[in-house]
């Protein structure tokens, strides 16, 4: 590997971002047309998505090539670390909104609809007889009677799976630092396999919710917060597991050294973040 | 260390962009090119948003319906706000950040150059998505930029397009903010400590943290709107246990920090300009930093003062009233420190300084009316009247936008290598200042007398003040054409500017030639704070 340069690496030009922006534009326009009932929107959605995937692939491919070419010095590495950290922070804030909506519904809007505080007439005139309870699909009984998702079934198993994946990832990381590539490859593979098993079980849970519990997106505020929180979390698990798969393939190709492996650590941070969000979900969405 | 004296690699000082023509701008990773893109984009959006304002003011010139129907009027109100906030003023400051932060802290470029390109190029696509809503069945959103449900859910086909436009704008802001934080924290020249950083850099650092914290919140909120509309969720529906007021909480948890996202970079620019033309160091450099940090912190705990009339518990009204009033303290620190900077200074009144002083006075007027509204009981009278419109236009137009114009005059010679036409600049200043007051000052009166906002018609007793306001706004709009001409003339070439441009202002950006070379700091420069003596 070439000696890292003293110079802070600045690419001379890049074509990926502007094409990704165009891809996002096409995809979002397509989804918007679909939502408005225009079937033709699906083609734009596929085309836009394909552009994004191709460009992300090319962008990362180029950066990985540069990284392996040794032109990133320590300061570039620090930039990547800081960037990843603050990106994860923005994701935390994104999840915070949905947790806040859950908190607001349980502690403010439902009690108010049931007449708490100075809202007696809201209850008497608009929603007579409604009592505050959780889970709830509201005084209008939106989506019909449903059963909530029990915490101790699939969700508990999924908690165990995600927590184990955190452990296997840490073992892989220690193996990488110790230069034990065999252990690294095995435990990293275990990690993303656990991730994909989690996703499969999550799909199973959704099927159960829709077909047996009548728990749907339409099931009032419970259904809304349940599916949006677990859904966005599932999306992040998908992204995280895909990233784990990518760095596993890179490990197989012999990328990363015991001292320089930002991509591995960035993905690990992301995976732990997804893990912590799940703990929050398990406690506040399923359990309490 | 980004570069050291031992650096043996070839020096890029003398080489320019690798591409020419349109490719240079599409594929650029250079902070100056991207800064220029942001600024040009912002200037175009100023006229797009401005045209919408002109339609609003033309309609309000007389009572009764003159030109547009009420629904279109509200579409103009909504798009004017979204374009001005997300298309004009935020990109303007992002442009200044791109241009000036690396120069001020001695960095070779922004830390993540490809991401920087992405942050900019998301914007035109987002704005096209937003503007396209005007041509859809049902027209653009007519809910105001606050997008309150259930009103916003009555939008026609435009609804998902507008939501996705907000998503793209959010991604752009978050990526830009990450880049700015990383650049400041990682690429600052080692000889400059955090507390020695220029105020503009500090203003943007704090702004970037605010952006990362609140743009995702907006994204989440508008996603809930989308789900309520198309997938029958009940986030904002009482029948399902949700609450439309929840959206207001989410929106303003984003929205209040957002107004400081707009004003903190403006504070930063003013804090660069006033010392330069007072030939004195900024009074209370550290106090100014702490004041900005306090304002940023407080911005997270005051959001519900936008919602005093929604029926909050009394304790909530008390809390948000008092926390809001606290903001007057750090803001007062800033205003007094700018004034103290000028005290006994050797003042000169070039165009940037004129705009900065106008900012100081007029922003303070906006601050005072803000204090009036902070009080919950009187706010029941002010709520949704033209008094609010007058208040936030005072902080945004002669506040944030004047700061952007001041920054533009201040740094234009540095960017282009030419001095702008001082005489035209001063004419532009006087026209802008007179017309901006003519536009917005009468709105205080009609607002206090009860004229509601977002209504295209009004009671006849408000006619005179509205006519004044409309004349002022046309004058203000036309005056900005002069700004375009001054910039054009300056770019085309005029008297050469020196490296220092002004009378020895302080800062690393004045140590590099004007115009700034394509790669200014290949090696980390040594920063030595100036000894002002005495």
Interface residues (C-beta under 8 A of the other chain):
Chain A: X5 X6 X7 X8 X10 X11 X12 X13 X14 X15 X16 X17 X18 X20 X21 X22 X24 X25 X28 X29 X31 X32 X35 X36 X59 X75 X78 X79 X80 X82 X83 X86 X87 X89 X90 X91 X93 X94 X96 X97 X98 X100 X101 X104 X105 X108 X109 X110 X112 X113 X117 X118 X126 X127 X136 X137 X138 X139 X140 X142 X143 X217 X218 X220 X221 X222 X223 X224 X225 X227 X228
Chain B: X1 X2 X3 X4 X6 X7 X8 X9 X17 X18 X19 X23 X24 X26 X27 X28 X29 X108 X109 X111 X112 X113 X114 X115 X117 X118 X121 X122 X124 X125 X126 X128 X129 X157 X160 X161 X164 X167 X168 X171 X174 X177 X178 X179 X181 X182 X185 X186 X187 X212 X213 X214 X215 X216 X217 X219 X220 X221 X223 X224 X226 X227 X228 X230 X231 X232 X233 X234 X235 X237 X238 X239 X240 X241 X242 X243 X245 X246 X249 X250 X313 X519 X522
